[in-house]
Structures are given as structure tokens and as C-alpha cells.
């Protein structure tokens, strides 16, 4: 198989894999390769956590079968290459929804486990791994382990959020949550100032299952819209299918001028105080435009997602937003939300109690990297961390400081598995 198309979402021009391999069935052994190997799902990680430059990638999308589904209990067993979109297509009409979902449907179950993804309901439900009942882990020595919270629990903890490095997940068993319709009842509230956000968000978390804020990252005084929601006992027509961005423009369409214009229009549009919408535009707004990452032009883009603990959240978030506004760089869909107290099950899981801020940045070379250095210093001083699934440049020291269980995790890494991210942050290049 050609390495063409096996890229990361940020399109930053990483060197390609030397070879693309596949697993013909979930019962097959791992294919032989002279170098290192990394399972590759659907390429929705932003940086090199899903890449293995110079090594082999194991294409997992072929393992996309449903093995069993109990429509009475909502327990689903499926292969690791199944997309979250596949699960939703089958299970939503039967009254079940993902217990936790990230901001795109186009990630595999294996990728959701490897990055222990989180969603708009972390304050209530925790991360994806908190709803995993079991999975099978295939190691390069041919061994297979059934991992669950009460069976091989150490391997379970290492693999959830383990960046695909402990072995290959072949299948997973997931507990879905009951819904009464395909729609979401939404409450929209504008705010100005971070104090207003934290007060409104605390109320929203008490009253709603989901809560997230869009924030204008270039405003002198932070402003945004808090978008809270709950599943509704309503069925609405599905929105029209995705429309692909047909080509990559010769330069980034996201710049300070276009961002300021977009943010002013987006903040000022007539937000209804309450509305009921199909679940797709609420959970997956960017999925409406296929290949939207092309907007950033041929140089690609970075995403910077941080989490800081509650005691430092207000001050650190204000300092980060001030630095971003001063730089004139930023994102048209900046996300601000709180993580809850429910601990994530993985040794390297990103979510931690506190506040997370996620923004996309066009790749402007040294200017962008200089801004990230400023943001890193703020995050580290606050006792926070960065999200590997969104990262493409985190220094080794930043990674080590943010993940205190790194040494414990390292003992579970399969000697045959590696990634560009892992070699970078472990300084193995």
C-alpha cells in the first residue's frame, strides 16, 4: 500500500512512513516489518502522534465490523477500525448514543481509546475510557490480552490514552447511553469576560449534560457564547451530507483580518436563547465541511490544547488569551470548557480537573512557535499539560512535566511500536 493519504490532520508536511501494512482480520498476527510499527486509524490526530516517519503504519480501517450489539442494554462490541460515525448511524435510530464523543465523528474506536478522547460532557461523564468495558490488546510478540478495569487492569490503564504504543487494539466493548430522540435541546448564552464565563458555565454544568463555549480569541476583553445542551425526545431530519473543500488554496484563508471579521459576525449573529437541533451540528459542527483543514493552505496548521487545574484556571486562561490576542494569531472555532473531577482511567490520559482551551493556528513558522513557547510557560506555571492528540511541537520537558506517570507508562510500551511523537518527546531521534 502507498503511504500517500496517510497523513495527520494538521498537514504540516511530516516525512512519510516507509511502508503501509494491514491486518487482514482481528485474529491475524501482526505483520512482520524490519523497523517500528504504529497502528493508524483515520488520521484525525493533528500532529505526529498518529505518524511513524520512516517506519511502518498499520492501517486499521479495514477492521470495521460490528461483532455484537445488545439493543436492550446498549452494549456494543466492535472492531477497532470502526468509526464513531458508523456507531452513530446504527445505534442512534435504535435509541443509543456514544457516552462520550469528541468534536468529530470521523475517528476510529481504536483512536478514541489511544487518545482517551473527551467531549462536551466531561464534567458529568468523564472521558471515553471511563465507558470502556473491555478490549483485546495484540502485542508484537503475538500475545493477546483481554483488558478491562477488573482484568489485566494495569494494561487497561496503560492502553487507554496510551497513544497506540502498548500494542494493537483489535476489538472493544463499549457501554452506550440511552436517548429518546436524535436531537439536542440547546441553550445559548452570550458572555463578556472570563468571570462571566466561569459563573455561567458552573450553572450550566449543574443543569445540563453538555456545556462548551466558543470564545473570541482576539477580543481585548474575552467574549463568547456558552452553548449548553441535553438530549431531546425529538427526531429531526438529518442535515445534508458533508461538502468537501475541493482544493487547497495557495495561502491560508485564516489570518488576523478574516478572523476578526468572522468572530465579530459569529458573536453578533442572532443566537436563539433556546433551540432544538439535530445532534450533528451540535456535536460536530466542523464535520459539515469535509477536508476543512485545507483552509489553512499548503503550510498547514497547529492546534494548541491545554488543560490547567481549577485553582489556576481563571488566571492562566486570561493570560493565554491575552498573549494570543496580542499575537494577532488564533482560531475561528476556539473552544473553552471545564473538565470535571471524574478521574480518567489512563496513565497518560489528557483530561484533568480544571479548564481546557483549544485553538487552531495557521502555520506562520517562527512567529507561531514563539507564541507557543509563551503559552507553554503559562501552562507549566499553572501545573497544566498539553494534549498529545493535538500536538505537533511539544518539547520533551513540557511533556514530562505534564504527565507525572510517564515513567510508569513507559514499561508497557511494546518494543516494536513507536511514533514520531514518542521519539520526539522521549528525545530518541
N, C-alpha and C positions, 0 to 999 in steps of 0.2 A: 504494500500500500504506500502511496505517496504521502510525504509529510505536508503537502500543500493543504491548507484548510485547518490544520491542527495548530491553532494559534490561541492566544489569550485575548480577552475582550478589549483590553486597553490598546492593542495594535501598536505596541512600542518597538516592534522590529527585533524581537528576540531571535537568536540563531535557531534554526530548525532542529528537530530531532533527527537522529541518524537513520532511524527506521521506525515504521509503524507496524505493530503486531496486533493480533486479535486473539480472543479466547472463543473458540467455536461453540462452547457450551459451558454452563456453570460447573459441570462435573469434570471438565478437561483440566489437565495440569497447565501451569504457566509455561508459555513458550520459551525456548532457550534463546539467550542473547549474550553476546560477548561482554557487553557493558552493563550499565544500570538500566532499570526499568521503572516506569511510573504509570499507574492507571490514569486514563484520560476520559472524562465524561463528555460534556457538551461544550467545554471551553468557555464557560461564563465567569470563571475567575478572571480578575483583571490583570494580574501580573504573572510572574514565573512560578507561582505555587502549583500550576497545572502543567508546567512545561519541563522538559528534560533535554535541554540543548546538548547535542552531541551524543545522547543516549537514545534509548528506545521508549516509545509511548505504547501503552496497551489500550487500544480502542475498545471502550466498554459499551458503546451504544447498541451493539448487536445483542447484548443481553438485556432485553427489554420486556420480557414476558411477565405476566401476572401468574403466580403459582397458585394462590388461593385467596379468596375474599369471602368473608362472612358478612353478609348484608344485615344480619341481626345484631352483631357485636361491633362491626366496624373494624375488625382486624384484617389487615391486608398483608399478604406475603408476596413479594415481587422481586425480580432480578434487579441488580444494582444499576443497570443501564437504563431502566425505565425513567422517563421524565416525570416531574411533578405535574406537567400538563396532561400526561397520559392518565395519571391517577385522578385528576380533577374531572376529565372527560367521562371517565367510567363511574366515578363514585358520587359526584355532585347530584346527578339525576336520581341516585338511589338514597339521597339524604345524608351523605357523609362528606366531610371536608378535611383538608390537611390540618393537623393540630397546630402546626407552626409552618409558615411559608415566608420565604424571602421575597424580594421585590420583583422577581421574575419567575415565571412558570417553567422556564426552559433550562432547568438544572436537573441533573440526574439524582436519583436517590443516593447513589454512592458519593456523589459530590456534596450533597446535603449533609451526609454523615461526616465526610472527611473535613468539612469546614464548620460543622455543627452550626448550621445556619440559624438565624433568628428572624423574628418578624415584628409586626406592629403590636403583638400581644405578649411580648416578653414579660411585662410587668405581672401578667396573670398566669402565663403558661410556660415560661422559661424557653429554652432552646429546643431545637429539633431532636437532639439526643435524649431529652427527657421523656420522649414519647416512643422511643425505640424499645421494642420488646426483645429482639434478638437479631443477630446476623451471623453469617458464616464468613470467616476470615481464612483466605488461602495464602499460605506463605511460600516463599521461593524454594524451600526445602521439600515442598509437596504436602506438608501437614495442613490439616483443616481443623479449625476450632469453631464450635458454636459458642458465640459470645452473647451474654445477657447480663443484666445487673446482678443476677444471682448465679451465673455460670461463667467461669473464666472472667470474673469482674475486672481484674487488672487489665486484661486485654481489651475488654469493653471500654474502659476508661481511656486507654491509650489510643484506641482507634477512633472514637468519637472526637472530632476536632483534630485528629492525628495527621491531617494533610496528605493522606494517601500513602503514608510511609511505613505503616506497620504490616502491610500485606494487602491483598486484593479482596474487597468485599464482593461476594458473588450474589448473595440474596439478603434481603432484610425483611423483618416483620415489624409492622408499624400499626400503632393504635390511632385510628381516625377519630374525629369528633362529630357528633350528630348535629345536623342542621335541618331546618324546616323549609328552606327555600334557597334559591340561588342568589338572592340579593342581599345587600347590606344597607341598613339604616344608618345614615351618616349625619353627624352634626359638625358644622364648620364654624370656627370662631377666629376672627382676626385678633392679633395682639401686637402691641408695640412695647418693646423692652423685654429683657430676659426675665425680670421679676414677674411680669405678667405671664410669660410662658410657663414658668415653673408652677405658679399658682393655678393656672387653668389646667395644666397637664395633671397635677395632683388630683384635681376634681374629676377630670376625665377618666383617670385610671380607676377611681372609685366607682364610677358609674358605667363604664363601657369596657368591652373586651379588648378593643383595639384603640390605640392612640398614637398619632405621629404628627409631626409638624413640618410643613415646608417653611424655610426661612430664607429671607433675602440676605444673602451673604455679603452684599456690597453696600447695604444701607448703613449710614453713620450711626443711627440707633437701630439695633436689631429689631426686625419686624417680621411677621409671618402669619400663617394660618394653621391653627390646630385642627386636625381632621380626625375625629373620633368616630367609632362605628361599632355596630353589633350585627350579627346575622339576623336577617328578617325572614318572617314566614311568608315570603313573596317570591314568585317566579317571574323573571323578566326575560325578554328576548336577549340572546347573546349579542354583543356588539359585532360589527362587521370584522372580517378577518384582518390580520396584520397586512400593512402595506410596506414593502421593503423600500428603504432608501436606495435608489438604483445605482448610485455611484459614489465614489469618494471625491469630494471637492478638492481643488488644488491647495486650499488653505483651510484652516479651522474656521467654521462658521460661528464658533463660540469665542467671543472676545469681550473686552470691557464694554464696548458700545452696545453690542447686541444683548449682553447680559443685563445691563441697566435698563434697556428698553423692555426686555422680556419680564424682568422682575417687577417693573412698575405696572405693566399690564396685568400680570398674573396676580399681584397683590390687590390691585384695584378692581379686578373683574367682579361682577355681581354674584358673590358667593351666597347661595341659599343657606339660611340658618340650618335647615334640615332638608334632607333629600334621601330618596331610596334609589340605589343604583345596582346594576349587575355587579357581581363580585370582581369581575376582571378589571374595570377601570379603577376600582378602589385599591385592590392589592397589587395590580400590575400595570400601572399607567404607561410605563415606557414600552411594554410589550406591544402596544398598538402600532409601533413603528419598528418593523424588522430592520436589523442592522443599523440601529440609530447611532452606534459607535462611529460610523463613518462621518458624522457631523464634525468630528474633531480633525478631519483632514489627514494627510498622509503621515504626519508625525505622531498621531495617536494621542492618548490622554492617560492621566493618572487618576486614580481615586484615592482619597485620603480619608480613612475612617478610624476614629479614635474612640476610646471609652475612658472615662475618668470617674473616680469614686464620688459618692454623694457629697462628702464634706468639701471637696474642691470643685464640684461641678459648675456652680454659678460663676465663680471667678475664672476658672480655666476656660470655660466656653466663651465668656466675654472677651478674654484675652486673645483666644484663637480667632474669633470673628473680627476683632479689631485689626489683627495682623493681616487677615485675608482681605478686608475692605481696603486697607492701606496699600496692599499689593496690586489691587485692581484685577486680580485673578479670581476665578471662582466658578460656580456651578449654577446651571439654570434649574436644577432639581436638587437643592440642598436639603438634607433630612436631619432633623433633630428629634430625639426621643429619649425616653428613660428605659434602662434595664431594671428589672425587678430583683428581689432578693433571692429568688429560687436559684440555687447553685447549678451551674452547668456540669454535666457528668464527665466531661473530657479533661484530661490533664492539660491540654493546650487549647481548650475552648476559649473563644474570644469574649463572649458576654460576661460582664461583671456588674454587680450592683452599681448604679450610677447613671451617667448620661453619655449618649453616643452621638457624635456629629459626623456625617458623611457628605463629602462633596467631590465632584469631578473637576479636574483642572486640565485644560489644554496643555500639551507638552510644549513649553516655551524654553526648554533647555535649562540653562544655569539659573534663570530667574525663578522658575518653578521649584527647582531643587533647593535654592536658597530659602524660599518661603517654607518648604517642608522642614528644613533644619530649625527654623524658628518655632514651627508648630511642634516638632519633636521635643524641644526643650520645655515647652509649656506642658505637654502631656506627661513627660517623665517627672517633672517637678510636682505634678499633681498626683503621682502614683498610678498613672494610667498605662494604656497599651494600645497598639495598633492591630488592625485586623489583617492577618496574612492573606486571606482570600481576596482582598482588595489591594494588596501591596505590590510594588514593583521596585522599591529602592530602600526599604528599611535597613538602617545599619545594624550590624550584628549586636552592638551594645544595646541598642534600643530594644531589639527582640529579647535579649537575655534579661533585661531589666523588667520587661513587661510580663514575662512568663516564668514565675519562680519555680515551676515544676518541670522545667526543661530537662534537667539532669535525670530526673526520674523517668521522663518520657523517652529519652534517648536510648535507654536499654531495650526498648521494644521495637526500635527501628529495624526493619528487615535489611540484612546486609546487601541485598541485591537491589533495593529500591532507593531512589534518590530523585531530587528535583532541582531545578535551577535555584529556586527559593532556598531550599535546605542547604545547598552548598554555599550560597551567598551568606546566609545568616550564621552558618556554622564556620564560615571562613575556610572552606575546603577547596576553593578554586585555586 
